[in-house]
Every structure is written in C-alpha cells, then in structure tokens.
Amino acid sequence: MAKWLPLLVLLLASSGSCSADSNNSLAQEKAYKLHWQQDFNPLEQTKISSWLEQSATSSLAVLGPYPFTMQLYIYRRPANEPVPWANTWRDSSQQIHFYVEPAFSLQQFTQDWTAYHEIAHLALPFLGRSNAWFAEGFASFMQYHIMQQAGLIENAGLAISAKFAPQREHYQQQTSMAATAALLLGQRRFPAGYWGGAQFFVVADRQLKQQGKGSLTSLISSYQHCCRLQDDTLAEVIVSLDTLSGSKIFSELMQQFDQLPAEQFISRHQL
C-alpha cells in the first residue's frame, strides 16, 4: 500500500488542480469575453490574455463583480506604449475596445493604467456626454485605487494628488468645478478635465470615511448588486449612492461641485 501513496497523492493533487483551473476559467468567462479583431500570433495572444485576466481580476476585486459579462475587443496598433487607445461602448452590451502594441512585455502591459481605467468606467452606467467630467473623474480616481490594491503603486491618494497638482491652476476661478472640468474636456484638455473631475470622488471618499460609512470603493462594490442595472442617469446614481451610504454626502457634494466657485471648493476641501 505504501508504495502507491505518492501516486495517489499526485492523482488527487492533479484532480484538484484541474477543478480549480476549470472554476477559474468559468469565472473569467463570466466576467469577460475576448474578441480578437485582428491577427495575433499565439505568443501575443497568451501575453495579452494574461494582461487582461490580471486587469479584470484586480479591477473587480475593488469594484465588485459586475452583473454582466464584459465584452473585450482587441485590435493591433503600432505605438510607443502598450495601450495607445481604448474606449467603452454601451450599445447592446458592455464593451471595451483595446488598441495594443504587442511588442511590449507583460510587465509593461500590467503597469499601464488604461485597462483599470476602462474597466472602472463600466461600474457606472453611461451618463451622457454632458456628464463626462463625472465619468472620467470616477475612472481616473478608481484606476489608482485598483493599482494600489494590486500592489502596483504604493499610495493612490498621493498619485491622484500628484496628477491634480499641475492642473490646479485651471480651477482657480469663479466658475464651478463641474463647469470648469466640462469646459476643459470640451477643449480636449483631458488631464485637466479628468483630474479636476476626480476631486469629487476624493472628497466623497474622505467624507464617507470621516462619517464611518466605509470607503468609496466598498460602496461601489455594493452598488453593483443593487443598482448598476437599474440606474440610467447621473441623478439616479447620486440617489443610489446616498441611499446605500445612508447619507446625503453625494447629493450635497454634487450641489457644491455644480454651484460653488471652483477656487472656493478647492479651498473648502483643502485639495
């Protein structure tokens, strides 16, 4: 009997491994589906698949499992960075379209912020072009929190603050934060618009923690279960977040972001 024990252990271990791999594959298939839109060789496919698996796993660990399957489309685009372009589509399904340069290493893909940003977009419904400052601010805020939890950066708060610092001058005026961010996006001054919009979420996260309501990331994870598929407008999202947090943080903050002069908002919240 003793001489068969190692073989028995090996067989049981292999069986458990196959079962785990099968479960992981099913979980990945439910979270997302890949669509190769151009030819990629097997090595390129393996690398890009590994990157997107890590990106989805890291993102959904922060944002919560989505109540839908993400449809991920991959295109080839020569560039001097791993992911020169990506965007979301919300037609008949929740889609992300990635344009990639496969010559870069898996580590370089993993360190790139784009996938975390785009996956974060899908945590909220499409809110219309007029509210792009909110959507882009949210995804910009979340990308660094995802990267922090994945161990890719040390401190999301410091990273966001560093991104906003050179854009602060654009908000030293009498128009509101929301109006200023929207104007900057309309002028295609994307970093200024994105990181100005992200300040809404910086303050919301701070106030949630100060009031003992947890973090914004935990709230968004809960939002996926109750409200992600029922909300269609920004007003509905704000109501849902207030309800989930048992507070008026989001509605009151939205009023300030939309009405207070930007320089006054920055001063009040010490941004």
Secondary structure as UniProt FT lines:
FT   HELIX           2..4
FT   HELIX           5..31
FT   STRAND          32..36
FT   HELIX           42..63
FT   STRAND          70..76
FT   STRAND          85..89
FT   STRAND          95..100
FT   TURN            102..103
FT   HELIX           106..111
FT   HELIX           114..121
FT   TURN            122..123
FT   HELIX           129..131
FT   HELIX           132..149
FT   TURN            150..151
FT   HELIX           156..164
FT   HELIX           165..171
FT   HELIX           177..186
FT   TURN            187..188
FT   HELIX           190..210
FT   TURN            211..212
FT   HELIX           216..226
FT   TURN            227..230
FT   HELIX           234..245
FT   HELIX           249..259
FT   HELIX           262..268
FT   TURN            269..270
//
